[in-house]
Amino acid sequence: DIIKIKLVGTDTNNGMKLSKLVRQVVTGYDDTIKIQDLNDSTSINKYGITNTPALIIDGVIVSQGKTMSTQEIQEFLI
């Protein structure tokens, strides 16, 4: 199965940091992970995001309003 990751708010400084960290973590998983950046208000409202950046994995918000560590990100992908 393909893991679908959505990054919300990558147009902010913390969002760019989160995006970079997520992409570092998924290196080597390229065949099984799809990453999408969402920066429009429609997407933010659709998922009920109250704080950016946010990380959504397979439709579930796993983090919002903070930049996660690479270890925290990996824990959601194992």
PDB file of N, CA, C, O and CB in Angstrom:
ATOM      1  N   ASP A   1       0.828  -1.192   0.000  1.00  0.00           N
ATOM      2  CA  ASP A   1       0.000   0.000   0.000  1.00  0.00           C
ATOM      3  C   ASP A   1       0.869   1.252   0.000  1.00  0.00           C
ATOM      4  O   ASP A   1       1.954   1.278   0.581  1.00  0.00           O
ATOM      5  CB  ASP A   1      -0.940   0.000   1.208  1.00  0.00           C
ATOM      6  N   ILE A   2       0.374   2.269  -0.653  1.00  0.00           N
ATOM      7  CA  ILE A   2       1.072   3.546  -0.687  1.00  0.00           C
ATOM      8  C   ILE A   2       0.624   4.391   0.500  1.00  0.00           C
ATOM      9  O   ILE A   2      -0.571   4.541   0.752  1.00  0.00           O
ATOM     10  CB  ILE A   2       0.810   4.289  -2.024  1.00  0.00           C
ATOM     11  N   ILE A   3       1.595   4.942   1.225  1.00  0.00           N
ATOM     12  CA  ILE A   3       1.296   5.847   2.338  1.00  0.00           C
ATOM     13  C   ILE A   3       1.177   7.249   1.756  1.00  0.00           C
ATOM     14  O   ILE A   3       2.069   7.711   1.045  1.00  0.00           O
ATOM     15  CB  ILE A   3       2.406   5.782   3.466  1.00  0.00           C
ATOM     16  N   LYS A   4       0.074   7.920   2.060  1.00  0.00           N
ATOM     17  CA  LYS A   4      -0.158   9.267   1.542  1.00  0.00           C
ATOM     18  C   LYS A   4       0.092  10.276   2.652  1.00  0.00           C
ATOM     19  O   LYS A   4      -0.587  10.286   3.679  1.00  0.00           O
ATOM     20  CB  LYS A   4      -1.603   9.411   0.980  1.00  0.00           C
ATOM     21  N   ILE A   5       1.090  11.125   2.414  1.00  0.00           N
ATOM     22  CA  ILE A   5       1.447  12.163   3.375  1.00  0.00           C
ATOM     23  C   ILE A   5       1.051  13.509   2.797  1.00  0.00           C
ATOM     24  O   ILE A   5       1.371  13.824   1.650  1.00  0.00           O
ATOM     25  CB  ILE A   5       2.966  12.126   3.715  1.00  0.00           C
ATOM     26  N   LYS A   6       0.356  14.297   3.597  1.00  0.00           N
ATOM     27  CA  LYS A   6       0.006  15.655   3.203  1.00  0.00           C
ATOM     28  C   LYS A   6       0.643  16.600   4.207  1.00  0.00           C
ATOM     29  O   LYS A   6       0.499  16.434   5.418  1.00  0.00           O
ATOM     30  CB  LYS A   6      -1.548  15.857   3.134  1.00  0.00           C
ATOM     31  N   LEU A   7       1.345  17.588   3.686  1.00  0.00           N
ATOM     32  CA  LEU A   7       1.974  18.610   4.506  1.00  0.00           C
ATOM     33  C   LEU A   7       1.206  19.905   4.291  1.00  0.00           C
ATOM     34  O   LEU A   7       1.118  20.399   3.167  1.00  0.00           O
ATOM     35  CB  LEU A   7       3.494  18.779   4.156  1.00  0.00           C
ATOM     36  N   VAL A   8       0.650  20.456   5.367  1.00  0.00           N
ATOM     37  CA  VAL A   8      -0.153  21.670   5.272  1.00  0.00           C
ATOM     38  C   VAL A   8       0.644  22.825   5.858  1.00  0.00           C
ATOM     39  O   VAL A   8       1.161  22.742   6.973  1.00  0.00           O
ATOM     40  CB  VAL A   8      -1.519  21.504   6.004  1.00  0.00           C
ATOM     41  N   GLY A   9       0.735  23.905   5.089  1.00  0.00           N
ATOM     42  CA  GLY A   9       1.430  25.099   5.566  1.00  0.00           C
ATOM     43  C   GLY A   9       2.903  25.117   5.253  1.00  0.00           C
ATOM     44  O   GLY A   9       3.689  25.687   6.008  1.00  0.00           O
ATOM     45  N   THR A  10       3.296  24.500   4.148  1.00  0.00           N
ATOM     46  CA  THR A  10       4.716  24.475   3.795  1.00  0.00           C
ATOM     47  C   THR A  10       5.192  25.822   3.242  1.00  0.00           C
ATOM     48  O   THR A  10       6.355  25.970   2.866  1.00  0.00           O
ATOM     49  CB  THR A  10       4.980  23.373   2.773  1.00  0.00           C
ATOM     50  N   ASP A  11       4.289  26.792   3.196  1.00  0.00           N
ATOM     51  CA  ASP A  11       4.682  28.129   2.748  1.00  0.00           C
ATOM     52  C   ASP A  11       5.120  29.008   3.924  1.00  0.00           C
ATOM     53  O   ASP A  11       5.323  30.211   3.757  1.00  0.00           O
ATOM     54  CB  ASP A  11       3.524  28.797   1.999  1.00  0.00           C
ATOM     55  N   THR A  12       5.266  28.408   5.113  1.00  0.00           N
ATOM     56  CA  THR A  12       5.768  29.126   6.286  1.00  0.00           C
ATOM     57  C   THR A  12       7.156  28.590   6.633  1.00  0.00           C
ATOM     58  O   THR A  12       7.553  27.533   6.143  1.00  0.00           O
ATOM     59  CB  THR A  12       4.791  28.976   7.502  1.00  0.00           C
ATOM     60  N   ASN A  13       7.893  29.311   7.472  1.00  0.00           N
ATOM     61  CA  ASN A  13       9.235  28.847   7.854  1.00  0.00           C
ATOM     62  C   ASN A  13       9.196  27.488   8.535  1.00  0.00           C
ATOM     63  O   ASN A  13       9.956  26.590   8.171  1.00  0.00           O
ATOM     64  CB  ASN A  13       9.899  29.860   8.777  1.00  0.00           C
ATOM     65  N   ASN A  14       8.315  27.327   9.521  1.00  0.00           N
ATOM     66  CA  ASN A  14       8.216  26.031  10.201  1.00  0.00           C
ATOM     67  C   ASN A  14       7.702  24.951   9.266  1.00  0.00           C
ATOM     68  O   ASN A  14       8.100  23.791   9.372  1.00  0.00           O
ATOM     69  CB  ASN A  14       7.305  26.136  11.418  1.00  0.00           C
ATOM     70  N   GLY A  15       6.825  25.325   8.356  1.00  0.00           N
ATOM     71  CA  GLY A  15       6.326  24.369   7.375  1.00  0.00           C
ATOM     72  C   GLY A  15       7.419  23.877   6.449  1.00  0.00           C
ATOM     73  O   GLY A  15       7.465  22.699   6.095  1.00  0.00           O
ATOM     74  N   MET A  16       8.298  24.787   6.059  1.00  0.00           N
ATOM     75  CA  MET A  16       9.424  24.388   5.200  1.00  0.00           C
ATOM     76  C   MET A  16      10.357  23.452   5.949  1.00  0.00           C
ATOM     77  O   MET A  16      10.883  22.503   5.368  1.00  0.00           O
ATOM     78  CB  MET A  16      10.203  25.626   4.703  1.00  0.00           C
ATOM     79  N   LYS A  17      10.567  23.715   7.248  1.00  0.00           N
ATOM     80  CA  LYS A  17      11.414  22.828   8.065  1.00  0.00           C
ATOM     81  C   LYS A  17      10.789  21.441   8.153  1.00  0.00           C
ATOM     82  O   LYS A  17      11.472  20.433   7.976  1.00  0.00           O
ATOM     83  CB  LYS A  17      11.619  23.416   9.489  1.00  0.00           C
ATOM     84  N   LEU A  18       9.479  21.395   8.430  1.00  0.00           N
ATOM     85  CA  LEU A  18       8.788  20.109   8.531  1.00  0.00           C
ATOM     86  C   LEU A  18       8.860  19.348   7.211  1.00  0.00           C
ATOM     87  O   LEU A  18       9.098  18.141   7.195  1.00  0.00           O
ATOM     88  CB  LEU A  18       7.322  20.318   8.941  1.00  0.00           C
ATOM     89  N   SER A  19       8.655  20.053   6.117  1.00  0.00           N
ATOM     90  CA  SER A  19       8.710  19.428   4.793  1.00  0.00           C
ATOM     91  C   SER A  19      10.085  18.808   4.545  1.00  0.00           C
ATOM     92  O   SER A  19      10.190  17.682   4.059  1.00  0.00           O
ATOM     93  CB  SER A  19       8.385  20.462   3.694  1.00  0.00           C
ATOM     94  N   LYS A  20      11.118  19.544   4.879  1.00  0.00           N
ATOM     95  CA  LYS A  20      12.484  19.056   4.682  1.00  0.00           C
ATOM     96  C   LYS A  20      12.735  17.804   5.525  1.00  0.00           C
ATOM     97  O   LYS A  20      13.329  16.837   5.047  1.00  0.00           O
ATOM     98  CB  LYS A  20      13.508  20.156   5.039  1.00  0.00           C
ATOM     99  N   LEU A  21      12.279  17.825   6.785  1.00  0.00           N
ATOM    100  CA  LEU A  21      12.485  16.680   7.674  1.00  0.00           C
ATOM    101  C   LEU A  21      11.714  15.451   7.192  1.00  0.00           C
ATOM    102  O   LEU A  21      12.241  14.339   7.204  1.00  0.00           O
ATOM    103  CB  LEU A  21      12.060  17.035   9.102  1.00  0.00           C
ATOM    104  N   VAL A  22      10.476  15.652   6.771  1.00  0.00           N
ATOM    105  CA  VAL A  22       9.679  14.526   6.267  1.00  0.00           C
ATOM    106  C   VAL A  22      10.356  13.912   5.052  1.00  0.00           C
ATOM    107  O   VAL A  22      10.450  12.690   4.938  1.00  0.00           O
ATOM    108  CB  VAL A  22       8.244  14.982   5.909  1.00  0.00           C
ATOM    109  N   ARG A  23      10.823  14.755   4.151  1.00  0.00           N
ATOM    110  CA  ARG A  23      11.468  14.247   2.938  1.00  0.00           C
ATOM    111  C   ARG A  23      12.761  13.509   3.266  1.00  0.00           C
ATOM    112  O   ARG A  23      13.114  12.549   2.581  1.00  0.00           O
ATOM    113  CB  ARG A  23      11.754  15.396   1.967  1.00  0.00           C
ATOM    114  N   GLN A  24      13.475  13.946   4.309  1.00  0.00           N
ATOM    115  CA  GLN A  24      14.684  13.220   4.742  1.00  0.00           C
ATOM    116  C   GLN A  24      14.307  11.829   5.253  1.00  0.00           C
ATOM    117  O   GLN A  24      14.956  10.836   4.924  1.00  0.00           O
ATOM    118  CB  GLN A  24      15.440  14.015   5.852  1.00  0.00           C
ATOM    119  N   VAL A  25      13.255  11.774   6.057  1.00  0.00           N
ATOM    120  CA  VAL A  25      12.831  10.512   6.667  1.00  0.00           C
ATOM    121  C   VAL A  25      12.383   9.507   5.609  1.00  0.00           C
ATOM    122  O   VAL A  25      12.669   8.316   5.730  1.00  0.00           O
ATOM    123  CB  VAL A  25      11.697  10.760   7.667  1.00  0.00           C
ATOM    124  N   VAL A  26      11.689   9.969   4.579  1.00  0.00           N
ATOM    125  CA  VAL A  26      11.124   9.035   3.605  1.00  0.00           C
ATOM    126  C   VAL A  26      12.088   8.674   2.480  1.00  0.00           C
ATOM    127  O   VAL A  26      11.729   7.909   1.585  1.00  0.00           O
ATOM    128  CB  VAL A  26       9.875   9.617   3.017  1.00  0.00           C
ATOM    129  N   THR A  27      13.296   9.209   2.512  1.00  0.00           N
ATOM    130  CA  THR A  27      14.280   8.832   1.511  1.00  0.00           C
ATOM    131  C   THR A  27      14.483   7.321   1.581  1.00  0.00           C
ATOM    132  O   THR A  27      14.748   6.767   2.648  1.00  0.00           O
ATOM    133  CB  THR A  27      15.627   9.593   1.728  1.00  0.00           C
ATOM    134  N   GLY A  28      14.356   6.679   0.453  1.00  0.00           N
ATOM    135  CA  GLY A  28      14.473   5.224   0.422  1.00  0.00           C
ATOM    136  C   GLY A  28      13.117   4.532   0.401  1.00  0.00           C
ATOM    137  O   GLY A  28      13.021   3.345   0.089  1.00  0.00           O
ATOM    138  N   TYR A  29      12.076   5.277   0.733  1.00  0.00           N
ATOM    139  CA  TYR A  29      10.720   4.727   0.690  1.00  0.00           C
ATOM    140  C   TYR A  29       9.952   5.265  -0.515  1.00  0.00           C
ATOM    141  O   TYR A  29       8.724   5.192  -0.555  1.00  0.00           O
ATOM    142  CB  TYR A  29       9.965   5.056   1.989  1.00  0.00           C
ATOM    143  N   ASP A  30      10.663   5.796  -1.479  1.00  0.00           N
ATOM    144  CA  ASP A  30      10.043   6.521  -2.583  1.00  0.00           C
ATOM    145  C   ASP A  30       8.930   5.752  -3.285  1.00  0.00           C
ATOM    146  O   ASP A  30       7.983   6.364  -3.781  1.00  0.00           O
ATOM    147  CB  ASP A  30      11.084   6.887  -3.579  1.00  0.00           C
ATOM    148  N   ASP A  31       9.023   4.425  -3.337  1.00  0.00           N
ATOM    149  CA  ASP A  31       8.018   3.637  -4.044  1.00  0.00           C
ATOM    150  C   ASP A  31       6.705   3.528  -3.273  1.00  0.00           C
ATOM    151  O   ASP A  31       5.650   3.310  -3.867  1.00  0.00           O
ATOM    152  CB  ASP A  31       8.555   2.256  -4.324  1.00  0.00           C
ATOM    153  N   THR A  32       6.769   3.679  -1.951  1.00  0.00           N
ATOM    154  CA  THR A  32       5.593   3.410  -1.135  1.00  0.00           C
ATOM    155  C   THR A  32       5.006   4.648  -0.459  1.00  0.00           C
ATOM    156  O   THR A  32       4.013   4.546   0.261  1.00  0.00           O
ATOM    157  CB  THR A  32       5.937   2.404  -0.096  1.00  0.00           C
ATOM    158  N   ILE A  33       5.612   5.816  -0.684  1.00  0.00           N
ATOM    159  CA  ILE A  33       5.129   7.034  -0.029  1.00  0.00           C
ATOM    160  C   ILE A  33       4.924   8.138  -1.058  1.00  0.00           C
ATOM    161  O   ILE A  33       5.778   8.389  -1.908  1.00  0.00           O
ATOM    162  CB  ILE A  33       6.118   7.498   1.064  1.00  0.00           C
ATOM    163  N   LYS A  34       3.771   8.788  -0.961  1.00  0.00           N
ATOM    164  CA  LYS A  34       3.468   9.920  -1.832  1.00  0.00           C
ATOM    165  C   LYS A  34       3.277  11.152  -0.955  1.00  0.00           C
ATOM    166  O   LYS A  34       2.483  11.128  -0.015  1.00  0.00           O
ATOM    167  CB  LYS A  34       2.195   9.646  -2.709  1.00  0.00           C
ATOM    168  N   ILE A  35       3.999  12.227  -1.257  1.00  0.00           N
ATOM    169  CA  ILE A  35       3.927  13.457  -0.467  1.00  0.00           C
ATOM    170  C   ILE A  35       3.242  14.548  -1.278  1.00  0.00           C
ATOM    171  O   ILE A  35       3.522  14.740  -2.462  1.00  0.00           O
ATOM    172  CB  ILE A  35       5.340  13.915  -0.025  1.00  0.00           C
ATOM    173  N   GLN A  36       2.344  15.252  -0.615  1.00  0.00           N
ATOM    174  CA  GLN A  36       1.629  16.353  -1.256  1.00  0.00           C
ATOM    175  C   GLN A  36       1.677  17.565  -0.330  1.00  0.00           C
ATOM    176  O   GLN A  36       1.407  17.452   0.865  1.00  0.00           O
ATOM    177  CB  GLN A  36       0.152  15.955  -1.586  1.00  0.00           C
ATOM    178  N   ASP A  37       2.021  18.725  -0.889  1.00  0.00           N
ATOM    179  CA  ASP A  37       2.013  19.978  -0.137  1.00  0.00           C
ATOM    180  C   ASP A  37       0.678  20.667  -0.361  1.00  0.00           C
ATOM    181  O   ASP A  37       0.218  20.804  -1.494  1.00  0.00           O
ATOM    182  CB  ASP A  37       3.195  20.902  -0.561  1.00  0.00           C
ATOM    183  N   LEU A  38       0.060  21.100   0.731  1.00  0.00           N
ATOM    184  CA  LEU A  38      -1.220  21.811   0.661  1.00  0.00           C
ATOM    185  C   LEU A  38      -1.077  23.157   1.368  1.00  0.00           C
ATOM    186  O   LEU A  38      -0.767  23.211   2.558  1.00  0.00           O
ATOM    187  CB  LEU A  38      -2.373  20.965   1.301  1.00  0.00           C
ATOM    188  N   ASN A  39      -1.303  24.231   0.634  1.00  0.00           N
ATOM    189  CA  ASN A  39      -1.163  25.545   1.234  1.00  0.00           C
ATOM    190  C   ASN A  39      -2.388  26.424   1.021  1.00  0.00           C
ATOM    191  O   ASN A  39      -2.360  27.614   1.334  1.00  0.00           O
ATOM    192  CB  ASN A  39       0.049  26.228   0.681  1.00  0.00           C
ATOM    193  N   ASP A  40      -3.452  25.853   0.496  1.00  0.00           N
ATOM    194  CA  ASP A  40      -4.648  26.653   0.226  1.00  0.00           C
ATOM    195  C   ASP A  40      -5.630  26.547   1.383  1.00  0.00           C
ATOM    196  O   ASP A  40      -5.655  25.539   2.089  1.00  0.00           O
ATOM    197  CB  ASP A  40      -5.320  26.204  -1.084  1.00  0.00           C
ATOM    198  N   SER A  41      -6.432  27.573   1.578  1.00  0.00           N
ATOM    199  CA  SER A  41      -7.369  27.601   2.706  1.00  0.00           C
ATOM    200  C   SER A  41      -8.431  26.514   2.596  1.00  0.00           C
ATOM    201  O   SER A  41      -8.937  26.049   3.617  1.00  0.00           O
ATOM    202  CB  SER A  41      -8.040  28.962   2.796  1.00  0.00           C
ATOM    203  N   THR A  42      -8.780  26.099   1.383  1.00  0.00           N
ATOM    204  CA  THR A  42      -9.762  25.029   1.207  1.00  0.00           C
ATOM    205  C   THR A  42      -9.270  23.741   1.859  1.00  0.00           C
ATOM    206  O   THR A  42     -10.027  23.070   2.561  1.00  0.00           O
ATOM    207  CB  THR A  42     -10.047  24.795  -0.289  1.00  0.00           C
ATOM    208  N   SER A  43      -8.011  23.395   1.631  1.00  0.00           N
ATOM    209  CA  SER A  43      -7.435  22.177   2.227  1.00  0.00           C
ATOM    210  C   SER A  43      -7.352  22.304   3.733  1.00  0.00           C
ATOM    211  O   SER A  43      -7.647  21.355   4.460  1.00  0.00           O
ATOM    212  CB  SER A  43      -6.039  21.893   1.651  1.00  0.00           C
ATOM    213  N   ILE A  44      -6.950  23.480   4.207  1.00  0.00           N
ATOM    214  CA  ILE A  44      -6.831  23.705   5.648  1.00  0.00           C
ATOM    215  C   ILE A  44      -8.195  23.520   6.305  1.00  0.00           C
ATOM    216  O   ILE A  44      -8.301  22.872   7.347  1.00  0.00           O
ATOM    217  CB  ILE A  44      -6.267  25.123   5.945  1.00  0.00           C
ATOM    218  N   ASN A  45      -9.228  24.081   5.707  1.00  0.00           N
ATOM    219  CA  ASN A  45     -10.586  23.956   6.243  1.00  0.00           C
ATOM    220  C   ASN A  45     -11.112  22.531   6.129  1.00  0.00           C
ATOM    221  O   ASN A  45     -11.786  22.043   7.037  1.00  0.00           O
ATOM    222  CB  ASN A  45     -11.527  24.911   5.520  1.00  0.00           C
ATOM    223  N   LYS A  46     -10.808  21.857   5.015  1.00  0.00           N
ATOM    224  CA  LYS A  46     -11.291  20.488   4.785  1.00  0.00           C
ATOM    225  C   LYS A  46     -10.845  19.546   5.897  1.00  0.00           C
ATOM    226  O   LYS A  46     -11.615  18.702   6.356  1.00  0.00           O
ATOM    227  CB  LYS A  46     -10.794  19.967   3.433  1.00  0.00           C
ATOM    228  N   TYR A  47      -9.603  19.698   6.320  1.00  0.00           N
ATOM    229  CA  TYR A  47      -9.061  18.813   7.349  1.00  0.00           C
ATOM    230  C   TYR A  47      -9.242  19.364   8.763  1.00  0.00           C
ATOM    231  O   TYR A  47      -8.904  18.690   9.735  1.00  0.00           O
ATOM    232  CB  TYR A  47      -7.596  18.566   7.088  1.00  0.00           C
ATOM    233  N   GLY A  48      -9.769  20.580   8.885  1.00  0.00           N
ATOM    234  CA  GLY A  48      -9.981  21.162  10.205  1.00  0.00           C
ATOM    235  C   GLY A  48      -8.695  21.563  10.892  1.00  0.00           C
ATOM    236  O   GLY A  48      -8.591  21.497  12.117  1.00  0.00           O
ATOM    237  N   ILE A  49      -7.714  21.979  10.109  1.00  0.00           N
ATOM    238  CA  ILE A  49      -6.428  22.393  10.657  1.00  0.00           C
ATOM    239  C   ILE A  49      -6.595  23.734  11.365  1.00  0.00           C
ATOM    240  O   ILE A  49      -7.135  24.681  10.792  1.00  0.00           O
ATOM    241  CB  ILE A  49      -5.350  22.486   9.541  1.00  0.00           C
ATOM    242  N   THR A  50      -6.130  23.813  12.608  1.00  0.00           N
ATOM    243  CA  THR A  50      -6.196  25.075  13.339  1.00  0.00           C
ATOM    244  C   THR A  50      -4.838  25.745  13.445  1.00  0.00           C
ATOM    245  O   THR A  50      -4.758  26.964  13.597  1.00  0.00           O
ATOM    246  CB  THR A  50      -6.760  24.847  14.721  1.00  0.00           C
ATOM    247  N   ASN A  51      -3.771  24.962  13.367  1.00  0.00           N
ATOM    248  CA  ASN A  51      -2.410  25.506  13.422  1.00  0.00           C
ATOM    249  C   ASN A  51      -1.542  24.839  12.370  1.00  0.00           C
ATOM    250  O   ASN A  51      -1.570  23.619  12.209  1.00  0.00           O
ATOM    251  CB  ASN A  51      -1.794  25.315  14.826  1.00  0.00           C
ATOM    252  N   THR A  52      -0.774  25.644  11.659  1.00  0.00           N
ATOM    253  CA  THR A  52       0.178  25.088  10.703  1.00  0.00           C
ATOM    254  C   THR A  52       1.575  25.230  11.283  1.00  0.00           C
ATOM    255  O   THR A  52       1.797  26.112  12.114  1.00  0.00           O
ATOM    256  CB  THR A  52       0.073  25.794   9.314  1.00  0.00           C
ATOM    257  N   PRO A  53       2.513  24.405  10.881  1.00  0.00           N
ATOM    258  CA  PRO A  53       2.354  23.360   9.880  1.00  0.00           C
ATOM    259  C   PRO A  53       1.617  22.143  10.455  1.00  0.00           C
ATOM    260  O   PRO A  53       1.575  21.930  11.666  1.00  0.00           O
ATOM    261  CB  PRO A  53       3.722  22.941   9.337  1.00  0.00           C
ATOM    262  N   ALA A  54       1.051  21.370   9.557  1.00  0.00           N
ATOM    263  CA  ALA A  54       0.363  20.151   9.962  1.00  0.00           C
ATOM    264  C   ALA A  54       0.833  18.986   9.099  1.00  0.00           C
ATOM    265  O   ALA A  54       1.169  19.152   7.926  1.00  0.00           O
ATOM    266  CB  ALA A  54      -1.169  20.324   9.858  1.00  0.00           C
ATOM    267  N   LEU A  55       0.848  17.815   9.705  1.00  0.00           N
ATOM    268  CA  LEU A  55       1.240  16.593   9.020  1.00  0.00           C
ATOM    269  C   LEU A  55       0.061  15.630   9.059  1.00  0.00           C
ATOM    270  O   LEU A  55      -0.446  15.279  10.125  1.00  0.00           O
ATOM    271  CB  LEU A  55       2.513  15.958   9.670  1.00  0.00           C
ATOM    272  N   ILE A  56      -0.362  15.213   7.869  1.00  0.00           N
ATOM    273  CA  ILE A  56      -1.486  14.290   7.741  1.00  0.00           C
ATOM    274  C   ILE A  56      -0.959  13.030   7.067  1.00  0.00           C
ATOM    275  O   ILE A  56      -0.370  13.090   5.988  1.00  0.00           O
ATOM    276  CB  ILE A  56      -2.678  14.928   6.925  1.00  0.00           C
ATOM    277  N   ILE A  57      -1.177  11.896   7.713  1.00  0.00           N
ATOM    278  CA  ILE A  57      -0.739  10.624   7.140  1.00  0.00           C
ATOM    279  C   ILE A  57      -1.972   9.754   6.943  1.00  0.00           C
ATOM    280  O   ILE A  57      -2.693   9.451   7.894  1.00  0.00           O
ATOM    281  CB  ILE A  57       0.321   9.909   8.058  1.00  0.00           C
ATOM    282  N   ASP A  58      -2.203   9.359   5.703  1.00  0.00           N
ATOM    283  CA  ASP A  58      -3.358   8.533   5.334  1.00  0.00           C
ATOM    284  C   ASP A  58      -4.667   9.108   5.890  1.00  0.00           C
ATOM    285  O   ASP A  58      -5.509   8.378   6.415  1.00  0.00           O
ATOM    286  CB  ASP A  58      -3.162   7.097   5.841  1.00  0.00           C
ATOM    287  N   GLY A  59      -4.817  10.422   5.763  1.00  0.00           N
ATOM    288  CA  GLY A  59      -6.062  11.084   6.137  1.00  0.00           C
ATOM    289  C   GLY A  59      -6.213  11.408   7.609  1.00  0.00           C
ATOM    290  O   GLY A  59      -7.239  11.952   8.018  1.00  0.00           O
ATOM    291  N   VAL A  60      -5.203  11.081   8.418  1.00  0.00           N
ATOM    292  CA  VAL A  60      -5.270  11.341   9.860  1.00  0.00           C
ATOM    293  C   VAL A  60      -4.262  12.428  10.218  1.00  0.00           C
ATOM    294  O   VAL A  60      -3.082  12.329   9.880  1.00  0.00           O
ATOM    295  CB  VAL A  60      -4.994  10.039  10.680  1.00  0.00           C
ATOM    296  N   ILE A  61      -4.740  13.469  10.908  1.00  0.00           N
ATOM    297  CA  ILE A  61      -3.832  14.536  11.353  1.00  0.00           C
ATOM    298  C   ILE A  61      -2.998  13.979  12.499  1.00  0.00           C
ATOM    299  O   ILE A  61      -3.536  13.628  13.548  1.00  0.00           O
ATOM    300  CB  ILE A  61      -4.623  15.834  11.799  1.00  0.00           C
ATOM    301  N   VAL A  62      -1.691  13.898  12.300  1.00  0.00           N
ATOM    302  CA  VAL A  62      -0.820  13.361  13.350  1.00  0.00           C
ATOM    303  C   VAL A  62      -0.077  14.474  14.083  1.00  0.00           C
ATOM    304  O   VAL A  62       0.470  14.247  15.162  1.00  0.00           O
ATOM    305  CB  VAL A  62       0.184  12.371  12.753  1.00  0.00           C
ATOM    306  N   SER A  63      -0.052  15.672  13.508  1.00  0.00           N
ATOM    307  CA  SER A  63       0.616  16.784  14.161  1.00  0.00           C
ATOM    308  C   SER A  63       0.134  18.079  13.545  1.00  0.00           C
ATOM    309  O   SER A  63      -0.106  18.163  12.340  1.00  0.00           O
ATOM    310  CB  SER A  63       2.148  16.659  14.050  1.00  0.00           C
ATOM    311  N   GLN A  64      -0.004  19.089  14.392  1.00  0.00           N
ATOM    312  CA  GLN A  64      -0.251  20.426  13.861  1.00  0.00           C
ATOM    313  C   GLN A  64       0.289  21.461  14.827  1.00  0.00           C
ATOM    314  O   GLN A  64       0.254  21.284  16.044  1.00  0.00           O
ATOM    315  CB  GLN A  64      -1.755  20.654  13.607  1.00  0.00           C
ATOM    316  N   GLY A  65       0.791  22.550  14.253  1.00  0.00           N
ATOM    317  CA  GLY A  65       1.305  23.651  15.050  1.00  0.00           C
ATOM    318  C   GLY A  65       2.716  23.481  15.569  1.00  0.00           C
ATOM    319  O   GLY A  65       3.171  24.269  16.397  1.00  0.00           O
ATOM    320  N   LYS A  66       3.431  22.438  15.084  1.00  0.00           N
ATOM    321  CA  LYS A  66       4.815  22.276  15.522  1.00  0.00           C
ATOM    322  C   LYS A  66       5.625  21.570  14.433  1.00  0.00           C
ATOM    323  O   LYS A  66       5.081  20.930  13.533  1.00  0.00           O
ATOM    324  CB  LYS A  66       4.880  21.481  16.853  1.00  0.00           C
ATOM    325  N   THR A  67       6.935  21.712  14.553  1.00  0.00           N
ATOM    326  CA  THR A  67       7.843  20.998  13.670  1.00  0.00           C
ATOM    327  C   THR A  67       8.291  19.753  14.413  1.00  0.00           C
ATOM    328  O   THR A  67       8.935  19.843  15.458  1.00  0.00           O
ATOM    329  CB  THR A  67       9.065  21.889  13.240  1.00  0.00           C
ATOM    330  N   MET A  68       7.956  18.612  13.882  1.00  0.00           N
ATOM    331  CA  MET A  68       8.294  17.343  14.522  1.00  0.00           C
ATOM    332  C   MET A  68       9.758  16.995  14.276  1.00  0.00           C
ATOM    333  O   MET A  68      10.370  17.473  13.321  1.00  0.00           O
ATOM    334  CB  MET A  68       7.382  16.216  14.005  1.00  0.00           C
ATOM    335  N   SER A  69      10.306  16.159  15.145  1.00  0.00           N
ATOM    336  CA  SER A  69      11.664  15.658  14.932  1.00  0.00           C
ATOM    337  C   SER A  69      11.613  14.510  13.928  1.00  0.00           C
ATOM    338  O   SER A  69      10.548  13.951  13.665  1.00  0.00           O
ATOM    339  CB  SER A  69      12.312  15.194  16.276  1.00  0.00           C
ATOM    340  N   THR A  70      12.757  14.170  13.378  1.00  0.00           N
ATOM    341  CA  THR A  70      12.783  13.050  12.426  1.00  0.00           C
ATOM    342  C   THR A  70      12.351  11.762  13.129  1.00  0.00           C
ATOM    343  O   THR A  70      11.704  10.915  12.515  1.00  0.00           O
ATOM    344  CB  THR A  70      14.204  12.882  11.807  1.00  0.00           C
ATOM    345  N   GLN A  71      12.700  11.606  14.403  1.00  0.00           N
ATOM    346  CA  GLN A  71      12.308  10.403  15.148  1.00  0.00           C
ATOM    347  C   GLN A  71      10.790  10.337  15.298  1.00  0.00           C
ATOM    348  O   GLN A  71      10.202   9.269  15.131  1.00  0.00           O
ATOM    349  CB  GLN A  71      12.983  10.380  16.537  1.00  0.00           C
ATOM    350  N   GLU A  72      10.144  11.471  15.613  1.00  0.00           N
ATOM    351  CA  GLU A  72       8.684  11.490  15.741  1.00  0.00           C
ATOM    352  C   GLU A  72       8.016  11.133  14.418  1.00  0.00           C
ATOM    353  O   GLU A  72       7.026  10.402  14.392  1.00  0.00           O
ATOM    354  CB  GLU A  72       8.204  12.870  16.219  1.00  0.00           C
ATOM    355  N   ILE A  73       8.558  11.648  13.329  1.00  0.00           N
ATOM    356  CA  ILE A  73       7.994  11.369  12.002  1.00  0.00           C
ATOM    357  C   ILE A  73       8.128   9.880  11.684  1.00  0.00           C
ATOM    358  O   ILE A  73       7.182   9.254  11.206  1.00  0.00           O
ATOM    359  CB  ILE A  73       8.702  12.224  10.909  1.00  0.00           C
ATOM    360  N   GLN A  74       9.308   9.320  11.952  1.00  0.00           N
ATOM    361  CA  GLN A  74       9.548   7.901  11.674  1.00  0.00           C
ATOM    362  C   GLN A  74       8.582   7.000  12.438  1.00  0.00           C
ATOM    363  O   GLN A  74       8.148   5.973  11.917  1.00  0.00           O
ATOM    364  CB  GLN A  74      10.983   7.532  12.028  1.00  0.00           C
ATOM    365  N   GLU A  75       8.245   7.380  13.667  1.00  0.00           N
ATOM    366  CA  GLU A  75       7.356   6.556  14.480  1.00  0.00           C
ATOM    367  C   GLU A  75       5.989   6.396  13.826  1.00  0.00           C
ATOM    368  O   GLU A  75       5.344   5.361  13.994  1.00  0.00           O
ATOM    369  CB  GLU A  75       7.201   7.161  15.869  1.00  0.00           C
ATOM    370  N   PHE A  76       5.538   7.408  13.080  1.00  0.00           N
ATOM    371  CA  PHE A  76       4.259   7.313  12.418  1.00  0.00           C
ATOM    372  C   PHE A  76       4.317   6.498  11.132  1.00  0.00           C
ATOM    373  O   PHE A  76       3.283   6.080  10.611  1.00  0.00           O
ATOM    374  CB  PHE A  76       3.744   8.681  12.126  1.00  0.00           C
ATOM    375  N   LEU A  77       5.514   6.275  10.624  1.00  0.00           N
ATOM    376  CA  LEU A  77       5.656   5.574   9.348  1.00  0.00           C
ATOM    377  C   LEU A  77       6.029   4.113   9.515  1.00  0.00           C
ATOM    378  O   LEU A  77       6.024   3.363   8.539  1.00  0.00           O
ATOM    379  CB  LEU A  77       6.690   6.256   8.501  1.00  0.00           C
ATOM    380  N   ILE A  78       6.347   3.699  10.708  1.00  0.00           N
ATOM    381  CA  ILE A  78       6.762   2.298  10.945  1.00  0.00           C
ATOM    382  C   ILE A  78       5.534   1.418  11.054  1.00  0.00           C
ATOM    383  O   ILE A  78       5.656   0.209  11.252  1.00  0.00           O
ATOM    384  CB  ILE A  78       7.630   2.174  12.237  1.00  0.00           C
TER     385      ILE A  78
END
